[in-house]
Amino acid sequence: MKITKVLVNAIASFGCLLASFPAKAEWKPQAVIQGVYTGIQQIHGYQGTPKVVWDVENGARGGCGRIYGSHYCPRNHTVYVTREHIRLAYQHGDGALAYIVAHEYAHAMQIAYGFGASSTPISELQADCLAGVYIGLIPNIEFDNRDIQEIASFAYRIGDYNWHDPQHHGTPKQRVQAVVLGMQSSLKGKSGVASCLR
């Protein structure tokens, strides 16, 4: 199995969220983005593939206007990954960047498969869950215990309690639970996607 079931369950109960792991060589951003992007394409049988533009400066123009954070733009079917988010992710590790790419790719698939175009906490948490499934299913990339911890700690960090903000994506606990649910569901194979769509 690519995802360690014991660790995923431990993170789900927050017992290992802050566990430390020995240092390892981190993949460079281009390798992470290309590997995750290619892997998710393969999972979806190369259907509905968005374009990916990365290392974008905040304030640059994109298909949906000025870019102030990584996002999926439905107008030009493009995932944008900002330089700022790459730096933020690497404060946790390369697993965190994989999670960003998988989350934004999930938004493209939500629209491609008719699960809504609006950004709500429910759609954001669904994208977190789908990102977890993708991370568990991506062929030829093994996410080890440290990667899983990086993903969970980053998901926790980017959660918020701004319920009235239109950009609210979910609380720290909700975001961890959603991505962990996806990783757990990936143990069932592609059928695990259904766990995120309920």
C-alpha positions as CSV (number, residue, x, y, z in Angstrom):
1,M,0.0,0.0,0.0
2,K,1.2,3.5,-0.8
3,I,-0.4,5.1,2.2
4,T,0.4,3.7,5.6
5,K,-3.0,2.8,7.2
6,V,-1.7,2.9,10.8
7,L,-0.2,6.4,10.4
8,V,-3.2,7.8,8.5
9,N,-5.5,6.5,11.4
10,A,-3.2,8.0,14.0
11,I,-3.2,11.4,12.2
12,A,-7.0,11.2,11.9
13,S,-7.1,11.1,15.7
14,F,-4.4,13.8,15.9
15,G,-2.1,11.6,17.9
16,C,0.8,12.0,15.5
17,L,0.1,15.4,14.0
18,L,3.3,16.9,15.4
19,A,5.5,13.8,15.3
20,S,9.0,14.5,14.0
21,F,10.5,12.4,11.3
22,P,14.2,12.2,10.3
23,A,15.2,14.6,7.6
24,K,15.1,13.3,4.0
25,A,15.9,14.7,0.6
26,E,13.0,16.8,-0.6
27,W,11.8,16.8,-4.2
28,K,12.2,20.1,-6.0
29,P,8.9,21.9,-6.8
30,Q,9.0,21.2,-10.5
31,A,9.3,17.4,-9.8
32,V,6.5,17.5,-7.2
33,I,4.1,19.4,-9.5
34,Q,4.9,17.4,-12.6
35,G,4.6,14.1,-10.7
36,V,1.3,14.9,-9.0
37,Y,-0.1,16.5,-12.2
38,T,0.8,13.5,-14.3
39,G,-0.3,11.0,-11.7
40,I,-3.8,12.5,-11.3
41,Q,-4.2,12.7,-15.1
42,Q,-3.5,9.0,-15.2
43,I,-6.1,8.3,-12.5
44,H,-8.7,10.2,-14.5
45,G,-7.8,8.5,-17.7
46,Y,-6.6,11.8,-19.1
47,Q,-10.1,13.2,-19.1
48,G,-10.8,16.8,-18.3
49,T,-7.2,17.6,-17.8
50,P,-6.6,21.3,-16.7
51,K,-3.5,23.2,-17.7
52,V,-1.1,23.8,-14.8
53,V,0.9,27.1,-14.4
54,W,3.3,27.3,-11.5
55,D,5.7,29.6,-9.8
56,V,3.3,32.5,-10.4
57,E,3.9,35.8,-8.6
58,N,1.1,37.2,-6.5
59,G,-0.6,40.0,-8.5
60,A,0.1,38.5,-11.9
61,R,-2.8,38.3,-14.3
62,G,-4.5,34.9,-14.9
63,G,-7.7,33.8,-16.7
64,C,-9.8,34.8,-13.7
65,G,-8.1,38.1,-13.0
66,R,-5.3,39.0,-10.6
67,I,-3.7,36.0,-8.9
68,Y,-3.5,36.2,-5.1
69,G,-3.0,32.6,-4.2
70,S,-3.1,29.1,-5.8
71,H,-6.4,28.3,-7.3
72,Y,-8.3,26.7,-10.2
73,C,-9.7,29.1,-12.8
74,P,-12.7,27.6,-14.7
75,R,-12.6,30.3,-17.3
76,N,-9.5,28.9,-18.9
77,H,-9.4,25.5,-17.2
78,T,-6.1,26.2,-15.5
79,V,-4.6,25.5,-12.1
80,Y,-2.3,28.3,-10.8
81,V,0.3,27.5,-8.1
82,T,1.9,30.6,-6.7
83,R,5.5,31.1,-5.7
84,E,4.3,32.2,-2.2
85,H,2.3,29.0,-1.7
86,I,5.3,26.9,-2.8
87,R,7.5,28.7,-0.2
88,L,4.8,28.2,2.4
89,A,4.4,24.5,1.5
90,Y,8.2,23.9,1.8
91,Q,8.0,25.1,5.4
92,H,6.4,21.7,5.9
93,G,7.9,19.8,3.1
94,D,7.3,18.5,-0.4
95,G,4.3,16.5,0.7
96,A,2.5,19.8,1.4
97,L,3.1,21.0,-2.1
98,A,1.7,17.8,-3.5
99,Y,-1.4,18.4,-1.4
100,I,-1.8,22.0,-2.9
101,V,-1.6,20.7,-6.5
102,A,-4.0,17.8,-5.7
103,H,-6.5,20.1,-4.0
104,E,-6.6,22.6,-6.9
105,Y,-6.7,19.7,-9.5
106,A,-9.7,18.4,-7.5
107,H,-11.5,21.7,-8.1
108,A,-11.1,21.2,-11.8
109,M,-12.5,17.7,-11.5
110,Q,-15.5,18.9,-9.4
111,I,-16.5,21.2,-12.2
112,A,-15.7,18.7,-15.0
113,Y,-17.9,16.1,-13.3
114,G,-20.7,18.4,-12.3
115,F,-20.2,18.8,-8.6
116,G,-20.5,22.6,-8.6
117,A,-18.6,25.7,-9.6
118,S,-19.0,27.8,-6.4
119,S,-16.4,28.0,-3.7
120,T,-18.0,27.0,-0.4
121,P,-16.6,25.3,2.7
122,I,-18.3,22.1,1.6
123,S,-16.8,22.2,-1.9
124,E,-13.4,23.1,-0.4
125,L,-13.5,20.2,2.1
126,Q,-14.6,17.9,-0.7
127,A,-11.5,19.1,-2.7
128,D,-9.4,18.3,0.4
129,C,-10.9,14.8,0.5
130,L,-10.3,14.2,-3.2
131,A,-6.7,15.5,-2.8
132,G,-6.2,12.8,-0.2
133,V,-7.6,10.1,-2.5
134,Y,-5.3,11.3,-5.3
135,I,-2.3,11.3,-3.1
136,G,-3.0,7.7,-2.1
137,L,-3.6,6.5,-5.7
138,I,-0.9,8.4,-7.7
139,P,1.1,5.7,-9.5
140,N,4.9,5.7,-9.2
141,I,5.1,8.1,-6.3
142,E,5.2,6.8,-2.8
143,F,4.1,9.1,0.0
144,D,5.9,7.9,3.1
145,N,5.1,8.6,6.8
146,R,6.9,12.0,6.7
147,D,5.0,13.1,3.6
148,I,1.7,12.2,5.2
149,Q,2.6,14.2,8.3
150,E,3.6,17.2,6.1
151,I,0.3,17.1,4.4
152,A,-1.7,16.9,7.7
153,S,0.3,19.6,9.4
154,F,-0.1,21.9,6.4
155,A,-3.8,21.2,6.1
156,Y,-4.1,22.1,9.8
157,R,-2.1,25.3,9.3
158,I,-4.2,26.6,6.4
159,G,-7.6,26.0,8.1
160,D,-9.3,29.0,9.6
161,Y,-12.3,30.0,11.8
162,N,-13.5,32.8,9.5
163,W,-17.0,31.3,9.0
164,H,-18.4,34.6,7.5
165,D,-15.5,35.1,5.0
166,P,-16.4,34.0,1.5
167,Q,-12.9,32.5,1.3
168,H,-13.4,30.2,4.3
169,H,-12.2,26.7,3.4
170,G,-12.9,24.9,6.8
171,T,-11.4,24.8,10.2
172,P,-8.0,23.3,10.8
173,K,-9.6,20.1,12.2
174,Q,-12.0,19.9,9.3
175,R,-9.3,20.2,6.7
176,V,-7.2,17.5,8.3
177,Q,-10.1,15.2,8.7
178,A,-11.1,15.8,5.0
179,V,-7.7,15.0,3.6
180,V,-7.2,12.1,5.9
181,L,-10.6,10.7,4.9
182,G,-9.4,10.9,1.3
183,M,-6.2,9.1,2.1
184,Q,-8.1,6.4,4.0
185,S,-10.5,6.0,1.2
186,S,-7.7,5.6,-1.3
187,L,-7.0,2.3,0.3
188,K,-10.2,1.1,-1.4
189,G,-8.8,2.1,-4.8
190,K,-10.6,4.3,-7.3
191,S,-13.9,3.5,-5.6
192,G,-12.7,5.5,-2.7
193,V,-13.6,8.7,-4.5
194,A,-17.2,8.0,-3.6
195,S,-16.4,8.6,0.0
196,C,-15.7,12.3,-0.8
197,L,-18.9,12.8,-2.8
198,R,-21.4,12.1,-0.1
